[in-house]
Amino acid sequence: MLNENWCTQVARAAAGFTELVASGWSLPLPGRGSTSRRWTGLAALGARDLPLARLAEGHADAVAVLAELGGPEPPPGARLGVWAAEPPDGRVTATRDGGRWSLTGTKRWCSGARVCTAALVTAHAEDGRRLFLVDLADPGAVAVPGSWATPGMAGSDTVDVRFDGVPAQPVGGVRAYLDRPGFWHGGIGVAAVWAGGARAVADRLAAAVAAGPDPHRDAAWGAVDVALSALEAALVVAAAEVDADPADRAGTAAVRAQRVRGLAARTGLEVLAATGRVLGAGPAAHDAGHAARCADLEVYLRQHHGERDLAALAEPLRAGR
């Protein structure tokens, strides 16, 4: 029964993603003067459907990466992903034979593995880590089903993908993906999706508050409203800063992204806790939409690595920045 439900979720998100891209959906590129509109668009998708937003955010990020690194323009209807996770148990090797590259190995955490038509994939070459554009229609690229064990974000179809000598087109040079300013701008785009997801979870509490006064419920809503408003304001400020310095000449992109992502993760967890505590078991047990939104947000927020990511903010403090 659970597997059937997951298949339904995957199919629904894939259909939504396909329809979205086919309709010509696009977002402004970061740092081009409309970054706030980009992140507002991602937040709106997050509020609508987090698995769909995960797929759309990856596509939008891939388009931005290709533009920043001088890669090819995606053809109409292409559905792109960015598969850049580098866990210890998943490694893809890039091999060059003359002027041709190929990828071999297993890539973990590949969202949209069976709906994306192409993906930007990080891999290890002799000269360092590189980024490659891969056509997923190649028979050597095989999604491995069954590697996702939780209902949360199941619709994003995040599974392992095995590459066996798959032709790959390099995008940028060694470490180009990691060292570009847009790496950090893209990280805030993910936080915008979290913000939208948190706002959607909070809507269930807002509806209860609107139905009539209750001191405990009202206090919970006040705390949630403060947290969400602060996050949304932080996204507006961060967008203006990115537009003012898209190439990160000031060297502040990493700190900005870590701050906003940390705030978004904390806000999401606060919203989940306050909503669950005040509304009790009723919505969790009997409101399927709300329960799914909570489960999706709980899992999606784990892209933030908690104290490990927060600790990164100590280094600039010691450096006097």
Secondary structure, 3 states (H helix, E strand, C coil): CHHHHHHHHHHHHHHHHHHHHHCCCCCCCCCCCCHHHHHHHHHHHHHHCHHHHHHHHHHHHHHHHHHHCCCCCCCCCCCEEEECCCCCCCCEEEEEECCEEEEEEEEEEECCCCCCCEEEEEEEECCEEEEEEEECCCCCEEEECCCCCCCCCHHHCCEEEEEEEEEEEECCCCCHHHHCCHHHHHHHHHHHHHHHHHHHHHHHHHHHHHCCCCHHHHHHHHHHHHHHHHHHHHHHHHHHHHHHCCCCCCCCHHHHHHHHHHHHHHHHHHHHHHHHHHHCHHHHHHCHHHHHHHHHHHHHHHHCCCHHHHHCCHHHHHCCC
